[in-house]
């Protein structure tokens, strides 16, 4: 019987937490009014066991989530097979309109991109948050992979 490679490449909770704590783009998917998937590129902050984003309040993804909160997030890195790593999260998203939590999301995103908060950045962050809402996704499902965990030589032949 062969080796279960899926089990070999799955990330631990700590590895998932570390992977999602790095500033990188993701793809967010919601369900459009016609039932088709609506995907958009997003930057996100991972804290308190949830993905957090900000968006214009009238954006299609927000309209979609108000109608149907089902959402997935896909984060992936690597260019060669043996470097591929990622996490796919899915669940029901919550629209965040509370100013205190919205500020926390904006601050977290800013710190990921630009480093520790400085008071001189407050006005710019507040401007970014104007007319925006947050989204918090506490995942019901995680799928993860880190192909660097595979033993050397176990990679498939090119083109397979």
Rosetta constraint file for C-alpha pairs under 8 A:
AtomPair CA 4 CA 8 HARMONIC 6.74 0.50
AtomPair CA 5 CA 9 HARMONIC 6.33 0.50
AtomPair CA 5 CA 150 HARMONIC 7.50 0.50
AtomPair CA 6 CA 10 HARMONIC 6.24 0.50
AtomPair CA 6 CA 145 HARMONIC 7.73 0.50
AtomPair CA 8 CA 149 HARMONIC 6.60 0.50
AtomPair CA 8 CA 150 HARMONIC 6.59 0.50
AtomPair CA 9 CA 144 HARMONIC 7.68 0.50
AtomPair CA 9 CA 145 HARMONIC 4.96 0.50
AtomPair CA 9 CA 146 HARMONIC 5.01 0.50
AtomPair CA 9 CA 147 HARMONIC 5.56 0.50
AtomPair CA 9 CA 148 HARMONIC 7.66 0.50
AtomPair CA 9 CA 149 HARMONIC 5.57 0.50
AtomPair CA 9 CA 150 HARMONIC 6.55 0.50
AtomPair CA 10 CA 143 HARMONIC 7.67 0.50
AtomPair CA 10 CA 144 HARMONIC 5.31 0.50
AtomPair CA 10 CA 145 HARMONIC 4.72 0.50
AtomPair CA 10 CA 146 HARMONIC 6.48 0.50
AtomPair CA 11 CA 15 HARMONIC 5.53 0.50
AtomPair CA 11 CA 16 HARMONIC 5.97 0.50
AtomPair CA 11 CA 144 HARMONIC 5.66 0.50
AtomPair CA 11 CA 145 HARMONIC 5.92 0.50
AtomPair CA 11 CA 146 HARMONIC 6.57 0.50
AtomPair CA 12 CA 16 HARMONIC 6.16 0.50
AtomPair CA 13 CA 17 HARMONIC 6.12 0.50
AtomPair CA 14 CA 18 HARMONIC 6.17 0.50
AtomPair CA 15 CA 19 HARMONIC 5.98 0.50
AtomPair CA 16 CA 20 HARMONIC 6.08 0.50
AtomPair CA 16 CA 87 HARMONIC 7.20 0.50
AtomPair CA 16 CA 144 HARMONIC 7.45 0.50
AtomPair CA 17 CA 21 HARMONIC 6.13 0.50
AtomPair CA 17 CA 46 HARMONIC 7.90 0.50
AtomPair CA 18 CA 22 HARMONIC 7.08 0.50
AtomPair CA 19 CA 86 HARMONIC 7.99 0.50
AtomPair CA 20 CA 45 HARMONIC 7.85 0.50
AtomPair CA 20 CA 46 HARMONIC 5.94 0.50
AtomPair CA 20 CA 87 HARMONIC 7.99 0.50
AtomPair CA 21 CA 45 HARMONIC 7.00 0.50
AtomPair CA 21 CA 46 HARMONIC 5.57 0.50
AtomPair CA 21 CA 47 HARMONIC 7.68 0.50
AtomPair CA 22 CA 112 HARMONIC 7.29 0.50
AtomPair CA 23 CA 43 HARMONIC 7.36 0.50
AtomPair CA 23 CA 44 HARMONIC 7.38 0.50
AtomPair CA 23 CA 45 HARMONIC 7.45 0.50
AtomPair CA 23 CA 112 HARMONIC 5.55 0.50
AtomPair CA 23 CA 113 HARMONIC 6.56 0.50
AtomPair CA 24 CA 43 HARMONIC 6.31 0.50
AtomPair CA 24 CA 44 HARMONIC 7.55 0.50
AtomPair CA 24 CA 75 HARMONIC 7.86 0.50
AtomPair CA 25 CA 41 HARMONIC 6.66 0.50
AtomPair CA 25 CA 42 HARMONIC 5.66 0.50
AtomPair CA 25 CA 43 HARMONIC 4.75 0.50
AtomPair CA 25 CA 44 HARMONIC 7.17 0.50
AtomPair CA 25 CA 75 HARMONIC 6.86 0.50
AtomPair CA 26 CA 41 HARMONIC 5.67 0.50
AtomPair CA 26 CA 42 HARMONIC 5.30 0.50
AtomPair CA 26 CA 43 HARMONIC 6.10 0.50
AtomPair CA 26 CA 44 HARMONIC 7.39 0.50
AtomPair CA 26 CA 73 HARMONIC 6.62 0.50
AtomPair CA 26 CA 74 HARMONIC 5.52 0.50
AtomPair CA 26 CA 75 HARMONIC 4.61 0.50
AtomPair CA 26 CA 76 HARMONIC 7.29 0.50
AtomPair CA 27 CA 39 HARMONIC 6.34 0.50
AtomPair CA 27 CA 40 HARMONIC 5.50 0.50
AtomPair CA 27 CA 41 HARMONIC 4.57 0.50
AtomPair CA 27 CA 42 HARMONIC 5.97 0.50
AtomPair CA 27 CA 73 HARMONIC 5.64 0.50
AtomPair CA 27 CA 74 HARMONIC 5.09 0.50
AtomPair CA 27 CA 75 HARMONIC 6.60 0.50
AtomPair CA 28 CA 39 HARMONIC 5.51 0.50
AtomPair CA 28 CA 40 HARMONIC 5.36 0.50
AtomPair CA 28 CA 41 HARMONIC 6.26 0.50
AtomPair CA 28 CA 42 HARMONIC 6.54 0.50
AtomPair CA 28 CA 71 HARMONIC 7.19 0.50
AtomPair CA 28 CA 72 HARMONIC 5.84 0.50
AtomPair CA 28 CA 73 HARMONIC 4.59 0.50
AtomPair CA 28 CA 74 HARMONIC 6.54 0.50
AtomPair CA 29 CA 37 HARMONIC 6.33 0.50
AtomPair CA 29 CA 38 HARMONIC 5.46 0.50
AtomPair CA 29 CA 39 HARMONIC 4.36 0.50
AtomPair CA 29 CA 40 HARMONIC 6.58 0.50
AtomPair CA 29 CA 61 HARMONIC 7.94 0.50
AtomPair CA 29 CA 71 HARMONIC 5.64 0.50
AtomPair CA 29 CA 72 HARMONIC 5.17 0.50
AtomPair CA 29 CA 73 HARMONIC 6.33 0.50
AtomPair CA 30 CA 37 HARMONIC 5.85 0.50
AtomPair CA 30 CA 38 HARMONIC 5.23 0.50
AtomPair CA 30 CA 39 HARMONIC 6.57 0.50
AtomPair CA 30 CA 61 HARMONIC 6.17 0.50
AtomPair CA 30 CA 64 HARMONIC 6.31 0.50
AtomPair CA 30 CA 65 HARMONIC 6.69 0.50
AtomPair CA 30 CA 69 HARMONIC 7.78 0.50
AtomPair CA 30 CA 70 HARMONIC 6.45 0.50
AtomPair CA 30 CA 71 HARMONIC 4.94 0.50
AtomPair CA 30 CA 72 HARMONIC 6.88 0.50
AtomPair CA 31 CA 35 HARMONIC 5.74 0.50
AtomPair CA 31 CA 36 HARMONIC 5.84 0.50
AtomPair CA 31 CA 37 HARMONIC 4.77 0.50
AtomPair CA 31 CA 38 HARMONIC 5.75 0.50
AtomPair CA 31 CA 64 HARMONIC 6.02 0.50
AtomPair CA 31 CA 65 HARMONIC 7.62 0.50
AtomPair CA 31 CA 68 HARMONIC 6.97 0.50
AtomPair CA 31 CA 70 HARMONIC 7.22 0.50
AtomPair CA 31 CA 71 HARMONIC 7.52 0.50
AtomPair CA 32 CA 36 HARMONIC 5.36 0.50
AtomPair CA 32 CA 37 HARMONIC 5.84 0.50
AtomPair CA 32 CA 38 HARMONIC 5.64 0.50
AtomPair CA 32 CA 60 HARMONIC 7.93 0.50
AtomPair CA 32 CA 61 HARMONIC 7.86 0.50
AtomPair CA 32 CA 64 HARMONIC 5.63 0.50
AtomPair CA 33 CA 64 HARMONIC 6.85 0.50
AtomPair CA 38 CA 61 HARMONIC 7.23 0.50
AtomPair CA 42 CA 53 HARMONIC 7.42 0.50
AtomPair CA 43 CA 53 HARMONIC 6.82 0.50
AtomPair CA 43 CA 109 HARMONIC 7.77 0.50
AtomPair CA 44 CA 51 HARMONIC 6.40 0.50
AtomPair CA 44 CA 52 HARMONIC 5.54 0.50
AtomPair CA 44 CA 53 HARMONIC 4.94 0.50
AtomPair CA 44 CA 54 HARMONIC 7.98 0.50
AtomPair CA 44 CA 109 HARMONIC 6.58 0.50
AtomPair CA 45 CA 51 HARMONIC 5.91 0.50
AtomPair CA 45 CA 52 HARMONIC 5.14 0.50
AtomPair CA 45 CA 53 HARMONIC 6.54 0.50
AtomPair CA 45 CA 105 HARMONIC 6.97 0.50
AtomPair CA 45 CA 108 HARMONIC 6.09 0.50
AtomPair CA 45 CA 109 HARMONIC 5.56 0.50
AtomPair CA 45 CA 112 HARMONIC 7.58 0.50
AtomPair CA 46 CA 50 HARMONIC 5.66 0.50
AtomPair CA 46 CA 51 HARMONIC 4.75 0.50
AtomPair CA 46 CA 52 HARMONIC 6.17 0.50
AtomPair CA 47 CA 51 HARMONIC 6.81 0.50
AtomPair CA 47 CA 52 HARMONIC 7.58 0.50
AtomPair CA 49 CA 138 HARMONIC 6.46 0.50
AtomPair CA 50 CA 136 HARMONIC 6.25 0.50
AtomPair CA 50 CA 137 HARMONIC 5.33 0.50
AtomPair CA 50 CA 138 HARMONIC 4.49 0.50
AtomPair CA 50 CA 139 HARMONIC 6.76 0.50
AtomPair CA 51 CA 135 HARMONIC 7.86 0.50
AtomPair CA 51 CA 136 HARMONIC 5.64 0.50
AtomPair CA 51 CA 137 HARMONIC 5.06 0.50
AtomPair CA 51 CA 138 HARMONIC 6.63 0.50
AtomPair CA 52 CA 105 HARMONIC 6.33 0.50
AtomPair CA 52 CA 134 HARMONIC 6.83 0.50
AtomPair CA 52 CA 135 HARMONIC 5.52 0.50
AtomPair CA 52 CA 136 HARMONIC 4.64 0.50
AtomPair CA 52 CA 137 HARMONIC 6.55 0.50
AtomPair CA 53 CA 105 HARMONIC 6.86 0.50
AtomPair CA 53 CA 134 HARMONIC 5.54 0.50
AtomPair CA 53 CA 135 HARMONIC 5.25 0.50
AtomPair CA 53 CA 136 HARMONIC 6.83 0.50
AtomPair CA 54 CA 102 HARMONIC 7.78 0.50
AtomPair CA 54 CA 105 HARMONIC 7.27 0.50
AtomPair CA 54 CA 106 HARMONIC 7.19 0.50
AtomPair CA 54 CA 129 HARMONIC 7.65 0.50
AtomPair CA 54 CA 132 HARMONIC 6.45 0.50
AtomPair CA 54 CA 133 HARMONIC 5.66 0.50
AtomPair CA 54 CA 134 HARMONIC 4.29 0.50
AtomPair CA 54 CA 135 HARMONIC 6.21 0.50
AtomPair CA 55 CA 59 HARMONIC 6.84 0.50
AtomPair CA 55 CA 62 HARMONIC 7.53 0.50
AtomPair CA 55 CA 132 HARMONIC 5.31 0.50
AtomPair CA 55 CA 133 HARMONIC 5.65 0.50
AtomPair CA 55 CA 134 HARMONIC 6.28 0.50
AtomPair CA 55 CA 135 HARMONIC 7.81 0.50
AtomPair CA 56 CA 62 HARMONIC 7.86 0.50
AtomPair CA 56 CA 131 HARMONIC 6.08 0.50
AtomPair CA 56 CA 132 HARMONIC 4.27 0.50
AtomPair CA 56 CA 133 HARMONIC 6.27 0.50
AtomPair CA 57 CA 62 HARMONIC 6.38 0.50
AtomPair CA 57 CA 131 HARMONIC 6.09 0.50
AtomPair CA 57 CA 132 HARMONIC 4.83 0.50
AtomPair CA 57 CA 133 HARMONIC 5.34 0.50
AtomPair CA 58 CA 62 HARMONIC 6.47 0.50
AtomPair CA 58 CA 63 HARMONIC 6.53 0.50
AtomPair CA 59 CA 63 HARMONIC 6.39 0.50
AtomPair CA 60 CA 64 HARMONIC 6.02 0.50
AtomPair CA 61 CA 65 HARMONIC 6.14 0.50
AtomPair CA 62 CA 66 HARMONIC 6.15 0.50
AtomPair CA 62 CA 95 HARMONIC 7.69 0.50
AtomPair CA 63 CA 67 HARMONIC 6.53 0.50
AtomPair CA 64 CA 68 HARMONIC 5.96 0.50
AtomPair CA 64 CA 69 HARMONIC 7.42 0.50
AtomPair CA 65 CA 69 HARMONIC 4.38 0.50
AtomPair CA 65 CA 70 HARMONIC 6.91 0.50
AtomPair CA 65 CA 71 HARMONIC 7.61 0.50
AtomPair CA 65 CA 93 HARMONIC 7.02 0.50
AtomPair CA 65 CA 94 HARMONIC 7.87 0.50
AtomPair CA 65 CA 95 HARMONIC 7.60 0.50
AtomPair CA 66 CA 95 HARMONIC 7.50 0.50
AtomPair CA 69 CA 92 HARMONIC 4.92 0.50
AtomPair CA 69 CA 93 HARMONIC 5.10 0.50
AtomPair CA 69 CA 94 HARMONIC 6.88 0.50
AtomPair CA 70 CA 90 HARMONIC 7.58 0.50
AtomPair CA 70 CA 91 HARMONIC 5.77 0.50
AtomPair CA 70 CA 92 HARMONIC 4.45 0.50
AtomPair CA 70 CA 93 HARMONIC 6.23 0.50
AtomPair CA 71 CA 90 HARMONIC 5.78 0.50
AtomPair CA 71 CA 91 HARMONIC 5.67 0.50
AtomPair CA 71 CA 92 HARMONIC 5.74 0.50
AtomPair CA 71 CA 93 HARMONIC 6.05 0.50
AtomPair CA 71 CA 137 HARMONIC 7.62 0.50
AtomPair CA 72 CA 88 HARMONIC 7.12 0.50
AtomPair CA 72 CA 89 HARMONIC 5.49 0.50
AtomPair CA 72 CA 90 HARMONIC 4.14 0.50
AtomPair CA 72 CA 91 HARMONIC 6.45 0.50
AtomPair CA 73 CA 88 HARMONIC 5.67 0.50
AtomPair CA 73 CA 89 HARMONIC 5.12 0.50
AtomPair CA 73 CA 90 HARMONIC 6.34 0.50
AtomPair CA 74 CA 86 HARMONIC 7.44 0.50
AtomPair CA 74 CA 87 HARMONIC 6.06 0.50
AtomPair CA 74 CA 88 HARMONIC 4.47 0.50
AtomPair CA 74 CA 89 HARMONIC 6.50 0.50
AtomPair CA 75 CA 86 HARMONIC 5.33 0.50
AtomPair CA 75 CA 87 HARMONIC 5.36 0.50
AtomPair CA 75 CA 88 HARMONIC 6.32 0.50
AtomPair CA 76 CA 84 HARMONIC 7.16 0.50
AtomPair CA 76 CA 85 HARMONIC 5.70 0.50
AtomPair CA 76 CA 86 HARMONIC 4.04 0.50
AtomPair CA 76 CA 87 HARMONIC 6.54 0.50
AtomPair CA 77 CA 83 HARMONIC 7.56 0.50
AtomPair CA 77 CA 84 HARMONIC 5.73 0.50
AtomPair CA 77 CA 85 HARMONIC 5.44 0.50
AtomPair CA 77 CA 86 HARMONIC 6.17 0.50
AtomPair CA 78 CA 83 HARMONIC 4.78 0.50
AtomPair CA 78 CA 84 HARMONIC 4.39 0.50
AtomPair CA 78 CA 85 HARMONIC 6.42 0.50
AtomPair CA 79 CA 83 HARMONIC 6.42 0.50
AtomPair CA 79 CA 84 HARMONIC 6.61 0.50
AtomPair CA 80 CA 84 HARMONIC 6.46 0.50
AtomPair CA 81 CA 147 HARMONIC 7.11 0.50
AtomPair CA 81 CA 155 HARMONIC 7.51 0.50
AtomPair CA 82 CA 147 HARMONIC 5.18 0.50
AtomPair CA 82 CA 148 HARMONIC 5.22 0.50
AtomPair CA 82 CA 150 HARMONIC 7.73 0.50
AtomPair CA 82 CA 155 HARMONIC 7.05 0.50
AtomPair CA 83 CA 146 HARMONIC 7.38 0.50
AtomPair CA 83 CA 147 HARMONIC 6.04 0.50
AtomPair CA 83 CA 148 HARMONIC 5.61 0.50
AtomPair CA 84 CA 145 HARMONIC 7.65 0.50
AtomPair CA 84 CA 146 HARMONIC 6.06 0.50
AtomPair CA 84 CA 147 HARMONIC 5.54 0.50
AtomPair CA 84 CA 148 HARMONIC 7.23 0.50
AtomPair CA 85 CA 144 HARMONIC 7.48 0.50
AtomPair CA 85 CA 145 HARMONIC 5.22 0.50
AtomPair CA 85 CA 146 HARMONIC 4.12 0.50
AtomPair CA 85 CA 147 HARMONIC 6.12 0.50
AtomPair CA 85 CA 148 HARMONIC 7.77 0.50
AtomPair CA 86 CA 144 HARMONIC 5.62 0.50
AtomPair CA 86 CA 145 HARMONIC 5.47 0.50
AtomPair CA 86 CA 146 HARMONIC 6.60 0.50
AtomPair CA 87 CA 142 HARMONIC 6.76 0.50
AtomPair CA 87 CA 143 HARMONIC 5.64 0.50
AtomPair CA 87 CA 144 HARMONIC 4.31 0.50
AtomPair CA 87 CA 145 HARMONIC 6.62 0.50
AtomPair CA 88 CA 142 HARMONIC 5.74 0.50
AtomPair CA 88 CA 143 HARMONIC 5.06 0.50
AtomPair CA 88 CA 144 HARMONIC 6.29 0.50
AtomPair CA 89 CA 139 HARMONIC 5.62 0.50
AtomPair CA 89 CA 140 HARMONIC 7.49 0.50
AtomPair CA 89 CA 141 HARMONIC 5.62 0.50
AtomPair CA 89 CA 142 HARMONIC 4.72 0.50
AtomPair CA 89 CA 143 HARMONIC 6.53 0.50
AtomPair CA 90 CA 137 HARMONIC 7.84 0.50
AtomPair CA 90 CA 139 HARMONIC 5.15 0.50
AtomPair CA 90 CA 140 HARMONIC 5.95 0.50
AtomPair CA 90 CA 141 HARMONIC 5.28 0.50
AtomPair CA 90 CA 142 HARMONIC 6.81 0.50
AtomPair CA 91 CA 137 HARMONIC 6.61 0.50
AtomPair CA 91 CA 138 HARMONIC 6.57 0.50
AtomPair CA 91 CA 139 HARMONIC 4.70 0.50
AtomPair CA 91 CA 140 HARMONIC 4.86 0.50
AtomPair CA 91 CA 141 HARMONIC 6.62 0.50
AtomPair CA 92 CA 137 HARMONIC 6.32 0.50
AtomPair CA 92 CA 138 HARMONIC 7.15 0.50
AtomPair CA 92 CA 139 HARMONIC 7.25 0.50
AtomPair CA 92 CA 140 HARMONIC 7.78 0.50
AtomPair CA 93 CA 135 HARMONIC 6.42 0.50
AtomPair CA 93 CA 136 HARMONIC 5.59 0.50
AtomPair CA 93 CA 137 HARMONIC 4.44 0.50
AtomPair CA 93 CA 138 HARMONIC 6.93 0.50
AtomPair CA 94 CA 135 HARMONIC 5.63 0.50
AtomPair CA 94 CA 136 HARMONIC 5.21 0.50
AtomPair CA 94 CA 137 HARMONIC 6.40 0.50
AtomPair CA 95 CA 133 HARMONIC 6.82 0.50
AtomPair CA 95 CA 134 HARMONIC 5.80 0.50
AtomPair CA 95 CA 135 HARMONIC 4.73 0.50
AtomPair CA 95 CA 136 HARMONIC 6.57 0.50
AtomPair CA 96 CA 101 HARMONIC 7.14 0.50
AtomPair CA 96 CA 102 HARMONIC 6.57 0.50
AtomPair CA 96 CA 133 HARMONIC 5.73 0.50
AtomPair CA 96 CA 134 HARMONIC 4.46 0.50
AtomPair CA 96 CA 135 HARMONIC 5.47 0.50
AtomPair CA 96 CA 136 HARMONIC 6.84 0.50
AtomPair CA 97 CA 101 HARMONIC 7.71 0.50
AtomPair CA 97 CA 102 HARMONIC 6.58 0.50
AtomPair CA 97 CA 133 HARMONIC 5.43 0.50
AtomPair CA 97 CA 134 HARMONIC 6.44 0.50
AtomPair CA 98 CA 102 HARMONIC 6.02 0.50
AtomPair CA 99 CA 103 HARMONIC 5.98 0.50
AtomPair CA 100 CA 104 HARMONIC 6.34 0.50
AtomPair CA 101 CA 105 HARMONIC 6.24 0.50
AtomPair CA 102 CA 106 HARMONIC 6.18 0.50
AtomPair CA 102 CA 129 HARMONIC 7.44 0.50
AtomPair CA 102 CA 133 HARMONIC 6.89 0.50
AtomPair CA 102 CA 134 HARMONIC 5.83 0.50
AtomPair CA 103 CA 107 HARMONIC 5.92 0.50
AtomPair CA 103 CA 126 HARMONIC 7.78 0.50
AtomPair CA 103 CA 129 HARMONIC 7.51 0.50
AtomPair CA 104 CA 108 HARMONIC 6.06 0.50
AtomPair CA 105 CA 109 HARMONIC 6.20 0.50
AtomPair CA 105 CA 134 HARMONIC 7.25 0.50
AtomPair CA 106 CA 110 HARMONIC 6.10 0.50
AtomPair CA 106 CA 125 HARMONIC 6.59 0.50
AtomPair CA 106 CA 129 HARMONIC 6.89 0.50
AtomPair CA 107 CA 111 HARMONIC 6.06 0.50
AtomPair CA 107 CA 117 HARMONIC 7.34 0.50
AtomPair CA 107 CA 125 HARMONIC 7.27 0.50
AtomPair CA 108 CA 112 HARMONIC 6.19 0.50
AtomPair CA 109 CA 113 HARMONIC 6.36 0.50
AtomPair CA 110 CA 114 HARMONIC 5.74 0.50
AtomPair CA 110 CA 115 HARMONIC 7.22 0.50
AtomPair CA 110 CA 117 HARMONIC 7.63 0.50
AtomPair CA 110 CA 125 HARMONIC 7.58 0.50
AtomPair CA 111 CA 115 HARMONIC 4.42 0.50
AtomPair CA 111 CA 116 HARMONIC 5.25 0.50
AtomPair CA 111 CA 117 HARMONIC 6.11 0.50
AtomPair CA 117 CA 121 HARMONIC 7.00 0.50
AtomPair CA 118 CA 122 HARMONIC 7.36 0.50
AtomPair CA 121 CA 125 HARMONIC 6.26 0.50
AtomPair CA 122 CA 126 HARMONIC 6.10 0.50
AtomPair CA 123 CA 127 HARMONIC 6.17 0.50
AtomPair CA 124 CA 128 HARMONIC 6.29 0.50
AtomPair CA 125 CA 129 HARMONIC 6.29 0.50
AtomPair CA 126 CA 130 HARMONIC 6.31 0.50
AtomPair CA 128 CA 132 HARMONIC 7.68 0.50
AtomPair CA 129 CA 133 HARMONIC 7.43 0.50
AtomPair CA 150 CA 154 HARMONIC 6.58 0.50
AtomPair CA 150 CA 155 HARMONIC 7.61 0.50
AtomPair CA 156 CA 160 HARMONIC 6.26 0.50
